[in-house]
C-alpha cells in the first residue's frame, strides 16, 4: 500500500510531470505562415496537426535503438547550390534542437542520425496528414 502511495505521489510531482511532458523526438515543419509540430513521447504515443496515435512496441523499440545511436554530427559540403526557401524542418531529441534542415544548405548528418530522421519522418507522417472534415 505504501509503495502505491509513493508511486502516486511521484507521478503527481512537478519534476516527473515535466519529464513526462518532454517528447523524446519532435519534428517541426516551419513555413512563413505557420509551424506544424509532431511529437513522439517515451511511451510511444504521438500527436500532431493530423491527429494522434501510438507506435507498436517493435516500432518504439527500433526507434529508441536508433535514437541512442544518433550522434547528430553535421557535415557541411564545400560546394552547394544557392537556392533558398523560407520553408525548413527542425528536429529535436529529448527537447533539444539537434538538426535544422534547409533547402540546399549543404548540410548532411552522419549515417545513424540520418537513418533516425528518415524513420522518424516515416513513423510520424500520419501526424502531419490533413484531417478530413
C-alpha positions as CSV (number, residue, x, y, z in Angstrom):
1,X,0.0,0.0,0.0
2,X,2.8,2.4,0.9
3,X,4.5,1.7,-2.4
4,X,1.4,2.5,-4.4
5,X,1.0,5.8,-2.4
6,X,4.6,6.7,-3.0
7,X,4.3,5.9,-6.8
8,X,1.1,8.1,-7.0
9,X,3.0,11.0,-5.3
10,X,5.9,10.6,-7.7
11,X,3.6,10.7,-10.7
12,X,1.9,13.9,-9.3
13,X,5.2,15.6,-8.6
14,X,6.1,18.6,-10.9
15,X,9.5,17.1,-11.7
16,X,8.0,13.9,-13.0
17,X,5.2,15.7,-14.8
18,X,7.7,18.0,-16.6
19,X,9.9,15.0,-17.7
20,X,6.8,13.1,-18.9
21,X,5.7,16.1,-21.0
22,X,9.0,16.3,-22.9
23,X,8.8,14.4,-26.2
24,X,11.6,12.0,-27.0
25,X,11.5,13.3,-30.5
26,X,9.9,16.2,-32.3
27,X,9.6,17.4,-35.9
28,X,8.7,20.9,-36.8
29,X,7.8,21.9,-40.4
30,X,8.2,25.7,-40.5
31,X,6.8,27.9,-43.2
32,X,6.3,31.7,-43.2
33,X,2.6,31.2,-42.4
34,X,2.8,28.6,-39.6
35,X,4.7,25.9,-37.8
36,X,3.3,22.3,-37.7
37,X,4.7,20.1,-35.0
38,X,4.6,16.3,-34.4
39,X,5.8,14.9,-31.1
40,X,6.7,11.3,-30.1
41,X,6.6,10.6,-26.3
42,X,8.5,7.9,-24.4
43,X,5.6,5.5,-24.1
44,X,5.1,5.5,-27.9
45,X,2.2,7.9,-28.3
46,X,2.5,10.6,-30.9
47,X,0.4,13.7,-31.8
48,X,0.4,16.4,-34.4
49,X,-1.9,18.5,-36.5
50,X,-3.2,15.4,-38.3
51,X,-4.2,13.6,-35.1
52,X,-2.7,11.2,-32.6
53,X,-1.7,7.6,-32.4
54,X,0.7,5.1,-30.9
55,X,3.7,3.2,-32.3
56,X,3.8,-0.6,-32.0
57,X,6.1,-2.0,-29.3
58,X,8.5,-3.1,-32.1
59,X,8.5,0.3,-33.8
60,X,9.2,2.0,-30.5
61,X,12.0,-0.4,-29.6
62,X,13.6,0.2,-33.0
63,X,13.2,3.9,-32.7
64,X,14.8,4.0,-29.2
65,X,17.7,2.0,-30.5
66,X,18.2,4.4,-33.4
67,X,17.8,7.4,-31.1
68,X,20.6,6.1,-28.8
69,X,22.9,5.5,-31.8
70,X,22.3,9.0,-33.3
71,X,25.4,11.2,-32.9
72,X,24.0,14.3,-34.6
73,X,27.3,15.0,-36.4
74,X,26.7,17.6,-39.1
75,X,29.0,17.9,-42.2
76,X,28.8,20.9,-44.4
77,X,29.6,20.5,-48.1
78,X,32.3,22.7,-49.6
79,X,30.2,23.2,-52.7
80,X,26.4,23.6,-52.6
81,X,23.5,25.0,-54.6
82,X,22.4,28.6,-53.8
83,X,18.6,28.0,-53.9
84,X,16.7,29.4,-50.9
85,X,13.4,28.6,-49.4
86,X,11.6,30.0,-46.4
87,X,10.4,26.5,-45.5
88,X,12.5,24.3,-43.4
89,X,12.4,21.5,-40.8
90,X,13.7,21.3,-37.3
91,X,14.4,18.1,-35.4
92,X,14.5,17.8,-31.6
93,X,15.7,14.9,-29.4
94,X,14.8,14.9,-25.7
95,X,13.7,18.6,-26.0
96,X,17.0,19.8,-27.6
97,X,17.3,21.1,-31.2
98,X,19.7,18.6,-32.9
99,X,19.3,19.4,-36.6
100,X,17.8,22.0,-38.8
101,X,17.3,21.1,-42.5
102,X,17.1,23.9,-45.1
103,X,16.9,23.6,-48.9
104,X,20.4,23.5,-50.4
105,X,22.1,24.3,-47.1
106,X,24.8,21.7,-47.9
107,X,24.5,20.1,-44.5
108,X,24.2,16.3,-44.0
109,X,24.1,14.1,-41.0
110,X,26.1,11.1,-40.0
111,X,24.6,7.8,-41.2
112,X,23.0,6.8,-37.9
113,X,21.4,10.2,-37.4
114,X,20.1,10.3,-41.0
115,X,18.6,6.9,-40.6
116,X,16.7,8.1,-37.5
117,X,15.5,11.2,-39.3
118,X,14.3,9.1,-42.2
119,X,12.5,6.6,-40.0
120,X,11.0,9.4,-37.8
121,X,9.6,11.1,-40.9
122,X,8.0,7.8,-41.9
123,X,6.7,6.9,-38.5
124,X,5.2,10.3,-37.8
125,X,3.9,11.0,-41.4
126,X,0.3,10.5,-40.2
127,X,0.8,13.2,-37.6
128,X,1.2,15.7,-40.4
129,X,-1.7,14.5,-42.6
130,X,-4.5,16.9,-43.0
131,X,-7.6,15.9,-41.1
132,X,-10.6,15.0,-43.1
133,X,-13.8,17.1,-42.4
